[in-house]
């Protein structure tokens, strides 16, 4: 696979994931916090963190 195509596909996927996290937060009334930005940087790990992270406060 061409490296440019791989990087483009990865960037598009991470942008889509971040939009999904932000949309889910808005739809459920939860605070998205920094999770969309983390998802942009880390992809699926950011989604998992958003969905499974429980604030202890």
N, CA, C and O atoms as a Tripos MOL2 file, in Angstrom:
@<TRIPOS>MOLECULE
protein
  228   227    57     0     0
PROTEIN
NO_CHARGES

@<TRIPOS>ATOM
      1 N           0.8510   -1.1730    0.0000 N.3       1 UNK1
      2 CA          0.0000    0.0000    0.0000 C.3       1 UNK1
      3 C           0.9000    1.2400    0.0000 C.2       1 UNK1
      4 O           1.9240    1.2850    0.6810 O.2       1 UNK1
      5 N           0.5060    2.2010   -0.7500 N.am      2 UNK2
      6 CA          1.2100    3.4780   -0.8220 C.3       2 UNK2
      7 C           1.1000    4.2040    0.5220 C.2       2 UNK2
      8 O           0.0130    4.2720    1.0960 O.2       2 UNK2
      9 N           2.1950    4.7390    1.0220 N.am      3 UNK3
     10 CA          2.2070    5.4040    2.3220 C.3       3 UNK3
     11 C           1.2770    6.6110    2.3540 C.2       3 UNK3
     12 O           0.6360    6.8640    3.3740 O.2       3 UNK3
     13 N           1.1900    7.3560    1.2640 N.am      4 UNK4
     14 CA          0.3040    8.5190    1.2240 C.3       4 UNK4
     15 C          -1.1580    8.0910    1.3220 C.2       4 UNK4
     16 O          -1.9490    8.7360    2.0100 O.2       4 UNK4
     17 N          -1.5160    7.0180    0.6430 N.am      5 UNK5
     18 CA         -2.8930    6.5150    0.7190 C.3       5 UNK5
     19 C          -3.2040    6.0150    2.1230 C.2       5 UNK5
     20 O          -4.3000    6.2340    2.6370 O.2       5 UNK5
     21 N          -2.2390    5.3440    2.7390 N.am      6 UNK6
     22 CA         -2.4260    4.8580    4.1040 C.3       6 UNK6
     23 C          -2.6320    6.0120    5.0780 C.2       6 UNK6
     24 O          -3.5430    5.9680    5.9050 O.2       6 UNK6
     25 N          -1.7990    7.0410    4.9910 N.am      7 UNK7
     26 CA         -1.9250    8.1850    5.8930 C.3       7 UNK7
     27 C          -3.2300    8.9360    5.6700 C.2       7 UNK7
     28 O          -3.8480    9.3990    6.6280 O.2       7 UNK7
     29 N          -3.6500    9.0610    4.4300 N.am      8 UNK8
     30 CA         -4.9280    9.7180    4.1420 C.3       8 UNK8
     31 C          -6.0890    8.9110    4.7170 C.2       8 UNK8
     32 O          -6.9880    9.4770    5.3390 O.2       8 UNK8
     33 N          -6.0770    7.6120    4.5160 N.am      9 UNK9
     34 CA         -7.1470    6.7640    5.0510 C.3       9 UNK9
     35 C          -7.1810    6.8120    6.5710 C.2       9 UNK9
     36 O          -8.2560    6.8480    7.1700 O.2       9 UNK9
     37 N          -6.0140    6.8140    7.1960 N.am     10 UNK10
     38 CA         -5.9480    6.8930    8.6560 C.3      10 UNK10
     39 C          -6.4930    8.2290    9.1480 C.2      10 UNK10
     40 O          -7.2570    8.2650   10.1120 O.2      10 UNK10
     41 N          -6.1150    9.3140    8.5040 N.am     11 UNK11
     42 CA         -6.5970   10.6380    8.8980 C.3      11 UNK11
     43 C          -8.1120   10.7430    8.7430 C.2      11 UNK11
     44 O          -8.7950   11.2630    9.6240 O.2      11 UNK11
     45 N          -8.6270   10.2540    7.6360 N.am     12 UNK12
     46 CA        -10.0770   10.2950    7.4080 C.3      12 UNK12
     47 C         -10.8090    9.4590    8.4610 C.2      12 UNK12
     48 O         -11.8460    9.8790    8.9740 O.2      12 UNK12
     49 N         -10.2790    8.2960    8.7800 N.am     13 UNK13
     50 CA        -10.9090    7.4380    9.7840 C.3      13 UNK13
     51 C         -10.9010    8.1110   11.1520 C.2      13 UNK13
     52 O         -11.9130    8.0850   11.8510 O.2      13 UNK13
     53 N          -9.7900    8.7080   11.5460 N.am     14 UNK14
     54 CA         -9.7090    9.3470   12.8580 C.3      14 UNK14
     55 C         -10.6220   10.5630   12.9460 C.2      14 UNK14
     56 O         -11.2150   10.8190   13.9930 O.2      14 UNK14
     57 N         -10.7360   11.3030   11.8710 N.am     15 UNK15
     58 CA        -11.6710   12.4310   11.8510 C.3      15 UNK15
     59 C         -13.0990   11.9230   12.0090 C.2      15 UNK15
     60 O         -13.8890   12.5030   12.7540 O.2      15 UNK15
     61 N         -13.4300   10.8450   11.3110 N.am     16 UNK16
     62 CA        -14.7630   10.2510   11.4520 C.3      16 UNK16
     63 C         -15.0200    9.7520   12.8600 C.2      16 UNK16
     64 O         -16.1160    9.9260   13.3940 O.2      16 UNK16
     65 N         -14.0080    9.1270   13.4700 N.am     17 UNK17
     66 CA        -14.1520    8.6500   14.8500 C.3      17 UNK17
     67 C         -14.3930    9.8280   15.7970 C.2      17 UNK17
     68 O         -15.2480    9.7490   16.6790 O.2      17 UNK17
     69 N         -13.6460   10.9170   15.6190 N.am     18 UNK18
     70 CA        -13.8060   12.0790   16.4920 C.3      18 UNK18
     71 C         -15.1940   12.6910   16.3410 C.2      18 UNK18
     72 O         -15.7980   13.1150   17.3270 O.2      18 UNK18
     73 N         -15.6990   12.7370   15.1160 N.am     19 UNK19
     74 CA        -17.0570   13.2350   14.8910 C.3      19 UNK19
     75 C         -18.0680   12.3280   15.5720 C.2      19 UNK19
     76 O         -19.0490   12.8050   16.1440 O.2      19 UNK19
     77 N         -17.8340   11.0210   15.5130 N.am     20 UNK20
     78 CA        -18.7320   10.0750   16.1700 C.3      20 UNK20
     79 C         -18.7440   10.2740   17.6910 C.2      20 UNK20
     80 O         -19.8080   10.2400   18.3090 O.2      20 UNK20
     81 N         -17.5720   10.4800   18.2920 N.am     21 UNK21
     82 CA        -17.4890   10.6980   19.7370 C.3      21 UNK21
     83 C         -18.2270   11.9790   20.1190 C.2      21 UNK21
     84 O         -19.0110   11.9800   21.0690 O.2      21 UNK21
     85 N         -17.9870   13.0590   19.3960 N.am     22 UNK22
     86 CA        -18.6490   14.3270   19.6860 C.3      22 UNK22
     87 C         -20.1640   14.2220   19.4840 C.2      22 UNK22
     88 O         -20.9370   14.7470   20.2840 O.2      22 UNK22
     89 N         -20.5790   13.5510   18.4240 N.am     23 UNK23
     90 CA        -22.0140   13.3600   18.1740 C.3      23 UNK23
     91 C         -22.6750   12.5140   19.2440 C.2      23 UNK23
     92 O         -23.7860   12.8200   19.6760 O.2      23 UNK23
     93 N         -22.0100   11.4610   19.6760 N.am     24 UNK24
     94 CA        -22.5610   10.6100   20.7340 C.3      24 UNK24
     95 C         -22.7070   11.4010   22.0290 C.2      24 UNK24
     96 O         -23.7190   11.2820   22.7200 O.2      24 UNK24
     97 N         -21.7040   12.2050   22.3580 N.am     25 UNK25
     98 CA        -21.7780   13.0150   23.5720 C.3      25 UNK25
     99 C         -22.9420   13.9920   23.5050 C.2      25 UNK25
    100 O         -23.6690   14.1660   24.4830 O.2      25 UNK25
    101 N         -23.1150   14.6170   22.3740 N.am     26 UNK26
    102 CA        -24.2200   15.5680   22.2320 C.3      26 UNK26
    103 C         -25.5720   14.8470   22.2980 C.2      26 UNK26
    104 O         -26.5100   15.3340   22.9290 O.2      26 UNK26
    105 N         -25.6640   13.6920   21.6470 N.am     27 UNK27
    106 CA        -26.9160   12.9400   21.6000 C.3      27 UNK27
    107 C         -27.3160   12.4250   22.9800 C.2      27 UNK27
    108 O         -28.4990   12.4200   23.3210 O.2      27 UNK27
    109 N         -26.3450   11.9960   23.7710 N.am     28 UNK28
    110 CA        -26.6440   11.4350   25.0930 C.3      28 UNK28
    111 C         -26.6140   12.4830   26.1920 C.2      28 UNK28
    112 O         -26.9630   12.1850   27.3350 O.2      28 UNK28
    113 N         -26.2060   13.7040   25.8730 N.am     29 UNK29
    114 CA        -26.1560   14.7600   26.8680 C.3      29 UNK29
    115 C         -24.9480   14.6690   27.7910 C.2      29 UNK29
    116 O         -24.9190   15.3200   28.8350 O.2      29 UNK29
    117 N         -23.9590   13.8780   27.4220 N.am     30 UNK30
    118 CA        -22.7500   13.7480   28.2240 C.3      30 UNK30
    119 C         -21.7400   14.8100   27.8130 C.2      30 UNK30
    120 O         -21.8420   15.3960   26.7350 O.2      30 UNK30
    121 N         -20.7790   15.0470   28.6730 N.am     31 UNK31
    122 CA        -19.6920   15.9650   28.3660 C.3      31 UNK31
    123 C         -18.6170   15.2220   27.5960 C.2      31 UNK31
    124 O         -18.1040   14.2080   28.0700 O.2      31 UNK31
    125 N         -18.2700   15.7110   26.4180 N.am     32 UNK32
    126 CA        -17.2550   15.0560   25.5950 C.3      32 UNK32
    127 C         -15.8500   15.3280   26.1130 C.2      32 UNK32
    128 O         -14.9480   14.5130   25.9180 O.2      32 UNK32
    129 N         -15.6620   16.4500   26.7620 N.am     33 UNK33
    130 CA        -14.3430   16.7910   27.2870 C.3      33 UNK33
    131 C         -13.2980   16.8420   26.1830 C.2      33 UNK33
    132 O         -13.5350   17.4020   25.1130 O.2      33 UNK33
    133 N         -12.1490   16.2560   26.4530 N.am     34 UNK34
    134 CA        -11.0570   16.2290   25.4820 C.3      34 UNK34
    135 C         -11.0720   14.9790   24.6200 C.2      34 UNK34
    136 O         -10.1800   14.8040   23.7890 O.2      34 UNK34
    137 N         -12.0520   14.1070   24.7890 N.am     35 UNK35
    138 CA        -12.0650   12.8290   24.0770 C.3      35 UNK35
    139 C         -12.0740   12.9620   22.5610 C.2      35 UNK35
    140 O         -11.4230   12.1500   21.9050 O.2      35 UNK35
    141 N         -12.7650   13.9280   21.9540 N.am     36 UNK36
    142 CA        -12.6460   14.0500   20.4960 C.3      36 UNK36
    143 C         -11.2100   14.3360   20.0380 C.2      36 UNK36
    144 O         -10.7730   13.8270   19.0060 O.2      36 UNK36
    145 N         -10.4780   15.1500   20.8080 N.am     37 UNK37
    146 CA         -9.0900   15.4570   20.4550 C.3      37 UNK37
    147 C          -8.1930   14.2380   20.6530 C.2      37 UNK37
    148 O          -7.3080   13.9680   19.8420 O.2      37 UNK37
    149 N          -8.4330   13.5090   21.7370 N.am     38 UNK38
    150 CA         -7.6720   12.2850   21.9790 C.3      38 UNK38
    151 C          -7.9510   11.2810   20.8700 C.2      38 UNK38
    152 O          -7.0440   10.5850   20.4110 O.2      38 UNK38
    153 N          -9.2060   11.2080   20.4420 N.am     39 UNK39
    154 CA         -9.5720   10.2940   19.3630 C.3      39 UNK39
    155 C          -8.8990   10.6870   18.0500 C.2      39 UNK39
    156 O          -8.4890    9.8170   17.2810 O.2      39 UNK39
    157 N          -8.7820   11.9900   17.7860 N.am     40 UNK40
    158 CA         -8.0660   12.4250   16.5910 C.3      40 UNK40
    159 C          -6.6280   11.9230   16.6150 C.2      40 UNK40
    160 O          -6.0780   11.5310   15.5860 O.2      40 UNK40
    161 N          -6.0320   11.9400   17.7900 N.am     41 UNK41
    162 CA         -4.6290   11.5440   17.9020 C.3      41 UNK41
    163 C          -4.4470   10.0310   17.9740 C.2      41 UNK41
    164 O          -3.4990    9.4950   17.4010 O.2      41 UNK41
    165 N          -5.3420    9.3430   18.6680 N.am     42 UNK42
    166 CA         -5.1280    7.9270   18.9580 C.3      42 UNK42
    167 C          -6.1600    6.9800   18.3600 C.2      42 UNK42
    168 O          -6.0330    5.7660   18.5170 O.2      42 UNK42
    169 N          -7.1660    7.4930   17.6880 N.am     43 UNK43
    170 CA         -8.1360    6.6460   16.9980 C.3      43 UNK43
    171 C          -8.9910    5.8040   17.9190 C.2      43 UNK43
    172 O          -9.6800    6.3350   18.7900 O.2      43 UNK43
    173 N          -8.9520    4.5030   17.7350 N.am     44 UNK44
    174 CA         -9.8160    3.5850   18.4780 C.3      44 UNK44
    175 C          -9.5660    3.6300   19.9830 C.2      44 UNK44
    176 O         -10.4920    3.4130   20.7630 O.2      44 UNK44
    177 N          -8.3500    3.9040   20.3980 N.am     45 UNK45
    178 CA         -8.0620    4.0100   21.8290 C.3      45 UNK45
    179 C          -8.8320    5.1830   22.4410 C.2      45 UNK45
    180 O          -9.2940    5.0890   23.5790 O.2      45 UNK45
    181 N          -8.9730    6.2670   21.7090 N.am     46 UNK46
    182 CA         -9.7530    7.4050   22.1900 C.3      46 UNK46
    183 C         -11.2250    7.0820   22.3180 C.2      46 UNK46
    184 O         -11.8760    7.5110   23.2710 O.2      46 UNK46
    185 N         -11.7520    6.3360   21.3740 N.am     47 UNK47
    186 CA        -13.1570    5.9150   21.4440 C.3      47 UNK47
    187 C         -13.3710    5.0300   22.6680 C.2      47 UNK47
    188 O         -14.3310    5.2190   23.4160 O.2      47 UNK47
    189 N         -12.4830    4.0690   22.8690 N.am     48 UNK48
    190 CA        -12.5980    3.1750   24.0200 C.3      48 UNK48
    191 C         -12.5120    3.9670   25.3250 C.2      48 UNK48
    192 O         -13.2670    3.7090   26.2620 O.2      48 UNK48
    193 N         -11.6030    4.9190   25.3810 N.am     49 UNK49
    194 CA        -11.4930    5.7440   26.5770 C.3      49 UNK49
    195 C         -12.7550    6.5360   26.8410 C.2      49 UNK49
    196 O         -13.2160    6.6140   27.9790 O.2      49 UNK49
    197 N         -13.3140    7.1230   25.8020 N.am     50 UNK50
    198 CA        -14.5480    7.8950   25.9620 C.3      50 UNK50
    199 C         -15.6840    7.0200   26.4620 C.2      50 UNK50
    200 O         -16.4120    7.4050   27.3770 O.2      50 UNK50
    201 N         -15.8410    5.8410   25.8640 N.am     51 UNK51
    202 CA        -16.9730    4.9840   26.2070 C.3      51 UNK51
    203 C         -16.8280    4.3220   27.5770 C.2      51 UNK51
    204 O         -17.8310    4.0840   28.2500 O.2      51 UNK51
    205 N         -15.6070    4.0230   27.9980 N.am     52 UNK52
    206 CA        -15.4180    3.2450   29.2220 C.3      52 UNK52
    207 C         -14.8530    4.0300   30.3940 C.2      52 UNK52
    208 O         -14.7790    3.5030   31.5040 O.2      52 UNK52
    209 N         -14.4530    5.2760   30.1750 N.am     53 UNK53
    210 CA        -13.9050    6.0900   31.2550 C.3      53 UNK53
    211 C         -15.0410    6.5780   32.1360 C.2      53 UNK53
    212 O         -16.0230    7.1410   31.6540 O.2      53 UNK53
    213 N         -14.8930    6.3560   33.4260 N.am     54 UNK54
    214 CA        -15.8860    6.8560   34.3800 C.3      54 UNK54
    215 C         -15.2050    7.8570   35.2850 C.2      54 UNK54
    216 O         -14.2210    7.5410   35.9530 O.2      54 UNK54
    217 N         -15.7350    9.0660   35.3030 N.am     55 UNK55
    218 CA        -15.1820   10.1100   36.1680 C.3      55 UNK55
    219 C         -15.4580    9.7570   37.6140 C.2      55 UNK55
    220 O         -16.5960    9.4560   37.9720 O.2      55 UNK55
    221 N         -14.4390    9.7900   38.4440 N.am     56 UNK56
    222 CA        -14.6120    9.4000   39.8390 C.3      56 UNK56
    223 C         -15.1990   10.5130   40.6890 C.2      56 UNK56
    224 O         -15.5450   10.2820   41.8480 O.2      56 UNK56
    225 N         -15.3210   11.7280   40.1360 N.am     57 UNK57
    226 CA        -15.8490   12.8570   40.8930 C.3      57 UNK57
    227 C         -17.3470   12.8100   40.9830 C.2      57 UNK57
    228 O         -17.9570   13.6910   41.5890 O.2      57 UNK57
@<TRIPOS>BOND
     1     1     2 1
     2     2     3 1
     3     3     4 2
     4     3     5 am
     5     5     6 1
     6     6     7 1
     7     7     8 2
     8     7     9 am
     9     9    10 1
    10    10    11 1
    11    11    12 2
    12    11    13 am
    13    13    14 1
    14    14    15 1
    15    15    16 2
    16    15    17 am
    17    17    18 1
    18    18    19 1
    19    19    20 2
    20    19    21 am
    21    21    22 1
    22    22    23 1
    23    23    24 2
    24    23    25 am
    25    25    26 1
    26    26    27 1
    27    27    28 2
    28    27    29 am
    29    29    30 1
    30    30    31 1
    31    31    32 2
    32    31    33 am
    33    33    34 1
    34    34    35 1
    35    35    36 2
    36    35    37 am
    37    37    38 1
    38    38    39 1
    39    39    40 2
    40    39    41 am
    41    41    42 1
    42    42    43 1
    43    43    44 2
    44    43    45 am
    45    45    46 1
    46    46    47 1
    47    47    48 2
    48    47    49 am
    49    49    50 1
    50    50    51 1
    51    51    52 2
    52    51    53 am
    53    53    54 1
    54    54    55 1
    55    55    56 2
    56    55    57 am
    57    57    58 1
    58    58    59 1
    59    59    60 2
    60    59    61 am
    61    61    62 1
    62    62    63 1
    63    63    64 2
    64    63    65 am
    65    65    66 1
    66    66    67 1
    67    67    68 2
    68    67    69 am
    69    69    70 1
    70    70    71 1
    71    71    72 2
    72    71    73 am
    73    73    74 1
    74    74    75 1
    75    75    76 2
    76    75    77 am
    77    77    78 1
    78    78    79 1
    79    79    80 2
    80    79    81 am
    81    81    82 1
    82    82    83 1
    83    83    84 2
    84    83    85 am
    85    85    86 1
    86    86    87 1
    87    87    88 2
    88    87    89 am
    89    89    90 1
    90    90    91 1
    91    91    92 2
    92    91    93 am
    93    93    94 1
    94    94    95 1
    95    95    96 2
    96    95    97 am
    97    97    98 1
    98    98    99 1
    99    99   100 2
   100    99   101 am
   101   101   102 1
   102   102   103 1
   103   103   104 2
   104   103   105 am
   105   105   106 1
   106   106   107 1
   107   107   108 2
   108   107   109 am
   109   109   110 1
   110   110   111 1
   111   111   112 2
   112   111   113 am
   113   113   114 1
   114   114   115 1
   115   115   116 2
   116   115   117 am
   117   117   118 1
   118   118   119 1
   119   119   120 2
   120   119   121 am
   121   121   122 1
   122   122   123 1
   123   123   124 2
   124   123   125 am
   125   125   126 1
   126   126   127 1
   127   127   128 2
   128   127   129 am
   129   129   130 1
   130   130   131 1
   131   131   132 2
   132   131   133 am
   133   133   134 1
   134   134   135 1
   135   135   136 2
   136   135   137 am
   137   137   138 1
   138   138   139 1
   139   139   140 2
   140   139   141 am
   141   141   142 1
   142   142   143 1
   143   143   144 2
   144   143   145 am
   145   145   146 1
   146   146   147 1
   147   147   148 2
   148   147   149 am
   149   149   150 1
   150   150   151 1
   151   151   152 2
   152   151   153 am
   153   153   154 1
   154   154   155 1
   155   155   156 2
   156   155   157 am
   157   157   158 1
   158   158   159 1
   159   159   160 2
   160   159   161 am
   161   161   162 1
   162   162   163 1
   163   163   164 2
   164   163   165 am
   165   165   166 1
   166   166   167 1
   167   167   168 2
   168   167   169 am
   169   169   170 1
   170   170   171 1
   171   171   172 2
   172   171   173 am
   173   173   174 1
   174   174   175 1
   175   175   176 2
   176   175   177 am
   177   177   178 1
   178   178   179 1
   179   179   180 2
   180   179   181 am
   181   181   182 1
   182   182   183 1
   183   183   184 2
   184   183   185 am
   185   185   186 1
   186   186   187 1
   187   187   188 2
   188   187   189 am
   189   189   190 1
   190   190   191 1
   191   191   192 2
   192   191   193 am
   193   193   194 1
   194   194   195 1
   195   195   196 2
   196   195   197 am
   197   197   198 1
   198   198   199 1
   199   199   200 2
   200   199   201 am
   201   201   202 1
   202   202   203 1
   203   203   204 2
   204   203   205 am
   205   205   206 1
   206   206   207 1
   207   207   208 2
   208   207   209 am
   209   209   210 1
   210   210   211 1
   211   211   212 2
   212   211   213 am
   213   213   214 1
   214   214   215 1
   215   215   216 2
   216   215   217 am
   217   217   218 1
   218   218   219 1
   219   219   220 2
   220   219   221 am
   221   221   222 1
   222   222   223 1
   223   223   224 2
   224   223   225 am
   225   225   226 1
   226   226   227 1
   227   227   228 2
@<TRIPOS>SUBSTRUCTURE
     1 UNK1         2 RESIDUE 1 A UNK
     2 UNK2         6 RESIDUE 1 A UNK
     3 UNK3        10 RESIDUE 1 A UNK
     4 UNK4        14 RESIDUE 1 A UNK
     5 UNK5        18 RESIDUE 1 A UNK
     6 UNK6        22 RESIDUE 1 A UNK
     7 UNK7        26 RESIDUE 1 A UNK
     8 UNK8        30 RESIDUE 1 A UNK
     9 UNK9        34 RESIDUE 1 A UNK
    10 UNK10       38 RESIDUE 1 A UNK
    11 UNK11       42 RESIDUE 1 A UNK
    12 UNK12       46 RESIDUE 1 A UNK
    13 UNK13       50 RESIDUE 1 A UNK
    14 UNK14       54 RESIDUE 1 A UNK
    15 UNK15       58 RESIDUE 1 A UNK
    16 UNK16       62 RESIDUE 1 A UNK
    17 UNK17       66 RESIDUE 1 A UNK
    18 UNK18       70 RESIDUE 1 A UNK
    19 UNK19       74 RESIDUE 1 A UNK
    20 UNK20       78 RESIDUE 1 A UNK
    21 UNK21       82 RESIDUE 1 A UNK
    22 UNK22       86 RESIDUE 1 A UNK
    23 UNK23       90 RESIDUE 1 A UNK
    24 UNK24       94 RESIDUE 1 A UNK
    25 UNK25       98 RESIDUE 1 A UNK
    26 UNK26      102 RESIDUE 1 A UNK
    27 UNK27      106 RESIDUE 1 A UNK
    28 UNK28      110 RESIDUE 1 A UNK
    29 UNK29      114 RESIDUE 1 A UNK
    30 UNK30      118 RESIDUE 1 A UNK
    31 UNK31      122 RESIDUE 1 A UNK
    32 UNK32      126 RESIDUE 1 A UNK
    33 UNK33      130 RESIDUE 1 A UNK
    34 UNK34      134 RESIDUE 1 A UNK
    35 UNK35      138 RESIDUE 1 A UNK
    36 UNK36      142 RESIDUE 1 A UNK
    37 UNK37      146 RESIDUE 1 A UNK
    38 UNK38      150 RESIDUE 1 A UNK
    39 UNK39      154 RESIDUE 1 A UNK
    40 UNK40      158 RESIDUE 1 A UNK
    41 UNK41      162 RESIDUE 1 A UNK
    42 UNK42      166 RESIDUE 1 A UNK
    43 UNK43      170 RESIDUE 1 A UNK
    44 UNK44      174 RESIDUE 1 A UNK
    45 UNK45      178 RESIDUE 1 A UNK
    46 UNK46      182 RESIDUE 1 A UNK
    47 UNK47      186 RESIDUE 1 A UNK
    48 UNK48      190 RESIDUE 1 A UNK
    49 UNK49      194 RESIDUE 1 A UNK
    50 UNK50      198 RESIDUE 1 A UNK
    51 UNK51      202 RESIDUE 1 A UNK
    52 UNK52      206 RESIDUE 1 A UNK
    53 UNK53      210 RESIDUE 1 A UNK
    54 UNK54      214 RESIDUE 1 A UNK
    55 UNK55      218 RESIDUE 1 A UNK
    56 UNK56      222 RESIDUE 1 A UNK
    57 UNK57      226 RESIDUE 1 A UNK
